[in-house]
């Protein structure tokens, strides 16, 4: 009866099961038979198998089978399955590996969770990677992947490599760039960047060396995954974090910002002052075009108040740029005398180019001096304000 109920919910919610397979003839039938206990909406992607896979699939005429003439990699197989799912107007795709490590009965757990959610959610089955049957390389690879996912999204998961997943089809990226195992990293990171909730749910796992066939190539695939993570980390710190902070900052009124992030924050006066100093320094320093990204990146690594540092880095907003450049050139002239003399009204890009060393030296000195001045002033102001707040209590 429970299987029937789950099947009805899957039909109502528009859930399809996608099975990528490549030379898993020993376990494929068992996996498919388990899935068919719940639904007939199954898409199998035969990724160029050379064993008995085609003969097995011929015995399941009720399934939607995509046959690829050559093995293209798991990523492309999943992309083909997702594309077919979208063309058939399904809302969710549950993916399950065909190597026998997953229990099809756990499909019910995915369906129950989706049915109780009011917003799109990307579910990843969390396996018990500590059990004795799990290969050490798989356990290490999972911890490695979990760390990078956290660094790229700020979300802590216990399993980011499981192929047992549920994708909200209308809320994932429409175009992808990876083709192999690293695709499963790309899709969850980009979903998290888009604001989709990404969480783990517990699933069982079976590692039977007598029947399981793994196509993961440790050196080649680990290298591809490492390259992808390098790109994703770069995008995280130089695009995603600045974008998110800018969006959140725009939503706040100045009074609310001061109340929440300066006066109302639980950070110590020292931490706030250092954050303000960092922002002022980066706003004046000669790193035009990279100020926001560098400010937030440094604030993350130094564990400072990122919003406060970002706000103060905007000291170099467009209306103030001529004054910042002029002041930098004046300070620089103390060490690198300029000819001809400087005038605020004559500031131009050509003048900066002709006095480049003077500008670079002056901007660094000015940035340091203003960061110290405003940072120390902020520290004493914030400390006095905190003492008054404590006394009033």
C-alpha positions as CSV (number, residue, x, y, z in Angstrom):
1,X,0.0,0.0,0.0
2,X,2.8,2.4,0.8
3,X,4.3,1.9,-2.6
4,X,1.0,2.8,-4.2
5,X,0.7,5.9,-2.1
6,X,4.3,7.0,-3.0
7,X,3.5,6.3,-6.7
8,X,0.5,8.6,-6.5
9,X,2.4,11.4,-4.9
10,X,5.2,11.1,-7.5
11,X,2.6,11.4,-10.3
12,X,1.0,14.3,-8.6
13,X,4.2,16.2,-8.0
14,X,5.7,15.4,-11.5
15,X,8.6,13.3,-10.3
16,X,10.6,11.2,-12.8
17,X,13.6,8.8,-12.0
18,X,16.7,9.2,-14.1
19,X,19.2,6.3,-14.3
20,X,22.6,6.9,-16.0
21,X,24.2,3.5,-16.8
22,X,27.5,2.3,-18.3
23,X,28.5,-1.3,-18.2
24,X,26.6,-2.1,-15.0
25,X,24.8,-5.2,-16.4
26,X,25.4,-7.1,-13.1
27,X,23.3,-4.7,-11.1
28,X,21.1,-2.9,-13.5
29,X,18.1,-5.2,-13.4
30,X,17.9,-5.1,-9.6
31,X,18.0,-1.3,-9.6
32,X,15.3,-1.0,-12.3
33,X,13.1,-3.6,-10.6
34,X,13.3,-1.7,-7.4
35,X,12.4,1.6,-9.0
36,X,9.4,0.1,-10.8
37,X,7.9,-0.7,-7.5
38,X,7.2,3.0,-7.2
39,X,6.8,4.5,-10.7
40,X,6.8,3.8,-14.5
41,X,8.2,7.3,-15.1
42,X,11.8,6.2,-15.6
43,X,14.4,7.6,-18.0
44,X,17.5,5.4,-18.5
45,X,20.5,6.8,-20.3
46,X,22.7,4.0,-21.7
47,X,26.0,5.8,-22.0
48,X,27.6,3.6,-24.7
49,X,27.7,0.4,-22.7
50,X,29.6,-2.5,-24.3
51,X,28.3,-5.3,-22.0
52,X,24.9,-6.8,-21.8
53,X,23.1,-3.6,-20.9
54,X,21.3,-3.2,-24.2
55,X,19.8,-6.7,-23.9
56,X,18.7,-6.0,-20.3
57,X,17.0,-2.8,-21.3
58,X,15.2,-4.6,-24.2
59,X,13.3,-6.4,-21.5
60,X,11.9,-3.2,-20.1
61,X,9.8,-1.7,-23.0
62,X,7.9,0.5,-20.6
63,X,11.0,2.6,-19.9
64,X,12.1,5.7,-21.7
65,X,15.6,4.7,-22.9
66,X,18.2,7.1,-24.3
67,X,21.0,5.3,-26.1
68,X,24.3,7.0,-26.7
69,X,26.5,5.3,-29.3
70,X,29.7,6.1,-27.4
71,X,30.6,6.5,-23.7
72,X,30.6,10.3,-23.1
73,X,30.8,10.4,-19.3
74,X,28.4,10.6,-16.4
75,X,27.9,14.3,-16.7
76,X,26.7,14.2,-20.3
77,X,24.5,11.2,-19.5
78,X,22.8,13.1,-16.6
79,X,22.4,16.2,-18.8
80,X,20.7,14.1,-21.4
81,X,18.4,12.6,-18.8
82,X,17.6,16.1,-17.3
83,X,16.9,17.5,-20.8
84,X,14.5,14.7,-21.6
85,X,12.8,15.2,-18.2
86,X,12.3,18.9,-19.0
87,X,10.9,18.1,-22.4
88,X,8.4,15.8,-20.8
89,X,7.5,18.6,-18.3
90,X,8.4,16.8,-15.1
91,X,9.0,19.1,-12.1
92,X,11.6,16.9,-10.2
93,X,14.2,14.3,-11.4
94,X,15.4,11.8,-8.9
95,X,18.8,10.4,-10.1
96,X,20.1,7.0,-8.9
97,X,23.3,5.2,-9.9
98,X,23.0,1.8,-11.5
99,X,26.0,0.2,-9.8
100,X,23.8,-1.2,-7.0
101,X,25.2,1.0,-4.2
102,X,21.8,2.7,-3.6
103,X,18.6,1.2,-2.4
104,X,15.7,2.1,-4.6
105,X,13.4,1.9,-1.6
106,X,14.9,5.1,-0.4
107,X,13.1,6.9,-3.3
108,X,10.2,7.1,-0.8
109,X,12.3,9.3,1.5
110,X,12.9,11.8,-1.3
111,X,9.3,11.9,-2.3
112,X,8.1,12.4,1.3
113,X,10.5,15.3,1.8
114,X,9.6,17.0,-1.5
115,X,5.9,16.6,-0.7
116,X,6.3,18.5,2.6
117,X,8.3,21.4,1.1
118,X,6.7,24.6,0.0
119,X,9.8,25.9,-1.9
120,X,12.2,24.3,-4.4
121,X,14.8,22.0,-2.8
122,X,17.7,20.0,-4.1
123,X,18.1,16.8,-2.1
124,X,21.3,14.8,-1.9
125,X,21.3,11.3,-0.3
126,X,23.8,11.2,2.6
127,X,25.5,7.9,2.9
128,X,27.2,6.4,5.9
129,X,30.8,6.8,4.6
130,X,32.3,5.5,7.9
131,X,31.1,1.9,7.5
132,X,33.8,-0.7,6.9
133,X,32.6,-1.6,3.3
134,X,33.2,1.9,2.0
135,X,36.5,2.3,0.2
136,X,38.9,4.7,1.8
137,X,39.4,6.7,-1.4
138,X,35.6,7.2,-1.6
139,X,35.4,8.4,2.0
140,X,38.4,10.8,1.6
141,X,37.0,12.1,-1.7
142,X,33.7,12.8,-0.1
143,X,35.3,14.8,2.7
144,X,37.4,16.7,0.2
145,X,34.3,17.5,-1.9
146,X,32.3,18.6,1.2
147,X,35.0,21.1,2.2
148,X,35.1,22.7,-1.2
149,X,31.3,22.9,-1.4
150,X,31.3,24.7,2.0
151,X,34.0,27.1,0.8
152,X,32.1,27.8,-2.4
153,X,28.6,28.2,-0.9
154,X,28.8,28.5,2.9
155,X,26.6,25.4,3.2
156,X,27.8,22.4,5.3
157,X,26.8,19.0,4.0
158,X,27.8,15.5,5.0
159,X,27.7,14.1,1.5
160,X,28.2,16.0,-1.7
161,X,29.2,13.1,-4.0
162,X,26.2,10.8,-3.7
163,X,24.6,10.2,-7.1
164,X,21.2,9.6,-5.3
165,X,19.6,13.0,-5.7
166,X,16.5,15.0,-6.4
167,X,16.7,18.0,-8.7
168,X,14.0,20.7,-8.9
169,X,14.2,20.9,-12.7
170,X,12.8,24.5,-13.1
171,X,15.3,26.0,-10.7
172,X,18.6,24.6,-11.8
173,X,20.9,26.1,-14.4
174,X,19.8,25.7,-18.1
175,X,23.3,25.4,-19.4
176,X,26.3,23.4,-18.0
177,X,30.0,23.3,-18.8
178,X,31.2,20.0,-17.4
179,X,30.8,16.5,-18.9
180,X,32.2,13.9,-16.4
181,X,31.9,13.2,-12.7
182,X,32.5,16.9,-11.9
183,X,29.1,17.7,-13.3
184,X,27.5,16.6,-10.1
185,X,29.6,19.3,-8.3
186,X,28.8,22.0,-10.8
187,X,25.1,21.5,-10.7
188,X,24.8,21.7,-6.8
189,X,27.1,24.7,-6.4
190,X,25.3,26.7,-9.1
191,X,21.9,25.7,-7.6
192,X,23.1,27.0,-4.2
193,X,24.4,30.2,-5.8
194,X,20.9,30.7,-7.4
195,X,19.3,30.5,-3.9
196,X,18.0,26.9,-4.1
197,X,18.0,25.1,-0.8
198,X,20.5,22.3,-0.9
199,X,20.3,19.7,1.9
200,X,21.1,16.1,2.7
201,X,18.7,13.3,3.6
202,X,19.9,10.0,5.0
203,X,20.0,7.0,2.6
204,X,21.5,3.5,2.9
205,X,24.5,2.4,0.8
206,X,25.8,-1.0,-0.3
207,X,29.4,-1.5,-1.5
208,X,29.7,-5.0,-2.8
209,X,33.1,-5.5,-4.5
210,X,31.9,-8.7,-6.1
211,X,29.3,-6.9,-8.3
212,X,29.9,-3.2,-8.1
213,X,31.8,-1.6,-11.1
214,X,33.2,1.9,-10.6
215,X,34.2,4.0,-13.6
216,X,35.8,6.8,-11.5
217,X,39.4,7.3,-12.7
218,X,41.3,8.5,-9.6
219,X,44.0,10.7,-11.4
220,X,42.0,12.0,-14.4
221,X,38.7,12.6,-12.6
222,X,40.3,14.0,-9.5
223,X,42.3,16.4,-11.6
224,X,39.1,17.5,-13.4
225,X,37.3,18.0,-10.1
226,X,40.2,20.0,-8.7
227,X,40.3,22.3,-11.8
228,X,36.5,22.8,-11.5
229,X,36.8,23.7,-7.7
230,X,39.6,26.1,-8.5
231,X,37.3,27.9,-11.0
232,X,34.4,27.8,-8.6
233,X,36.4,29.2,-5.7
234,X,37.6,32.1,-7.9
235,X,34.1,32.9,-9.0
236,X,32.9,32.6,-5.4
237,X,35.2,35.3,-4.0
238,X,35.4,37.6,-7.1
239,X,31.8,37.4,-8.3
240,X,29.3,35.6,-6.1
241,X,30.1,37.0,-2.7
242,X,30.4,40.6,-4.0
243,X,27.1,40.1,-5.9
244,X,25.3,38.8,-2.8
245,X,26.6,41.5,-0.5
246,X,25.8,44.2,-3.0
247,X,22.2,42.9,-3.3
248,X,21.7,42.7,0.4
249,X,23.3,46.1,0.9
250,X,21.0,47.7,-1.6
251,X,17.9,46.4,0.3
252,X,18.9,48.3,3.5
253,X,18.3,51.9,4.4
254,X,21.3,53.8,5.8
255,X,19.7,54.1,9.2
256,X,19.0,50.4,9.3
257,X,22.5,49.6,8.1
258,X,24.1,51.7,10.9
259,X,21.7,50.2,13.5
260,X,22.2,46.6,12.5
261,X,25.8,46.4,11.3
262,X,27.6,49.1,13.3
263,X,25.7,49.8,16.6
264,X,23.6,46.6,16.8
265,X,26.2,44.0,15.7
266,X,27.5,41.6,18.3
267,X,31.1,42.1,17.0
268,X,33.5,43.7,19.3
269,X,34.5,47.4,18.8
270,X,38.0,46.1,17.8
271,X,36.6,43.8,15.1
272,X,34.3,46.5,13.8
273,X,37.1,49.1,13.7
274,X,39.4,46.7,11.9
275,X,36.6,46.0,9.4
276,X,36.1,49.7,8.8
277,X,39.9,50.3,8.5
278,X,40.1,47.5,5.9
279,X,37.3,48.9,3.9
280,X,38.8,52.4,3.9
281,X,42.2,51.1,2.9
282,X,40.8,49.0,0.0
283,X,38.6,51.9,-1.1
284,X,41.6,54.2,-1.6
285,X,44.3,51.7,-2.6
286,X,45.1,51.5,-6.3
287,X,43.2,48.4,-7.1
288,X,40.4,49.9,-9.2
289,X,37.9,47.4,-10.4
290,X,38.8,44.8,-7.8
291,X,38.1,46.7,-4.6
292,X,34.8,45.0,-3.7
293,X,36.0,41.5,-4.5
294,X,39.3,41.9,-2.6
295,X,37.7,43.6,0.3
296,X,35.2,40.8,0.9
297,X,37.8,38.1,0.2
298,X,40.2,39.6,2.8
299,X,37.3,40.1,5.3
300,X,36.4,36.4,4.9
301,X,39.9,35.2,5.5
302,X,40.6,37.7,8.4
303,X,37.1,36.9,9.9
304,X,36.1,40.5,10.0
305,X,32.6,42.1,9.5
306,X,32.2,41.6,5.7
307,X,29.2,43.9,5.3
308,X,30.9,46.7,7.2
309,X,34.2,46.4,5.3
310,X,32.3,46.4,2.0
311,X,30.3,49.5,2.9
312,X,33.4,51.4,3.9
313,X,35.2,50.4,0.7
314,X,32.7,52.5,-1.1
315,X,34.6,55.6,0.0
316,X,35.8,55.5,-3.7
317,X,32.3,56.0,-5.2
318,X,32.4,57.8,-8.5
319,X,31.8,61.4,-7.2
320,X,34.7,61.0,-4.8
321,X,37.2,59.5,-7.2
322,X,38.8,62.8,-8.5
323,X,39.3,63.9,-4.8
324,X,40.9,60.6,-3.9
325,X,43.2,60.7,-6.9
326,X,44.2,64.3,-6.3
327,X,44.9,63.6,-2.6
328,X,46.9,60.5,-3.6
329,X,49.0,62.6,-6.0
330,X,49.5,65.3,-3.4
331,X,50.7,62.8,-0.8
332,X,52.9,61.1,-3.4
333,X,54.5,64.4,-4.3
334,X,56.1,64.5,-0.8
335,X,58.3,61.6,-1.9
336,X,58.2,61.9,-5.6
337,X,58.1,65.7,-6.5
338,X,55.9,66.4,-9.5
339,X,56.3,68.7,-12.4
340,X,54.2,70.6,-13.3
341,X,52.3,71.4,-10.1
342,X,49.0,69.7,-9.5
343,X,45.6,71.3,-9.8
344,X,42.3,69.5,-8.9
345,X,40.6,70.8,-12.0
346,X,43.3,69.3,-14.2
347,X,43.0,65.7,-12.9
348,X,42.8,63.2,-15.8
349,X,43.8,59.7,-16.8
350,X,46.7,61.1,-18.8
351,X,48.0,63.0,-15.7
352,X,47.8,59.8,-13.6
353,X,49.8,57.9,-16.3
354,X,52.4,60.6,-16.4
355,X,52.7,60.6,-12.6
356,X,52.1,56.8,-12.1
357,X,54.8,56.2,-9.5
358,X,53.8,59.3,-7.5
359,X,50.1,58.1,-7.6
360,X,50.9,54.6,-6.5
361,X,53.1,55.6,-3.6
362,X,50.7,58.4,-2.6
363,X,47.6,56.2,-2.8
364,X,49.1,53.5,-0.6
365,X,50.3,56.1,2.0
366,X,46.9,57.9,1.9
367,X,45.1,54.6,2.2
368,X,47.2,53.5,5.2
369,X,46.9,56.9,6.9
370,X,43.1,57.2,6.4
371,X,42.6,53.5,7.4
372,X,44.5,54.2,10.7
373,X,42.7,57.5,11.4
374,X,39.2,56.4,10.6
375,X,39.8,52.9,12.2
376,X,41.1,54.3,15.5
377,X,38.4,57.0,15.6
378,X,35.7,54.3,15.0
379,X,37.2,52.1,17.7
380,X,36.9,54.8,20.4
381,X,33.5,55.9,19.2
382,X,32.2,52.3,19.2
383,X,33.8,51.5,22.6
384,X,32.2,54.6,24.2
385,X,28.9,53.7,22.6
386,X,29.0,50.2,24.0
387,X,29.9,51.4,27.5
388,X,26.9,53.8,27.4
389,X,24.6,50.9,26.3
390,X,25.8,48.7,29.1
391,X,25.4,51.5,31.6
392,X,21.8,52.2,30.5
393,X,20.9,48.5,31.0
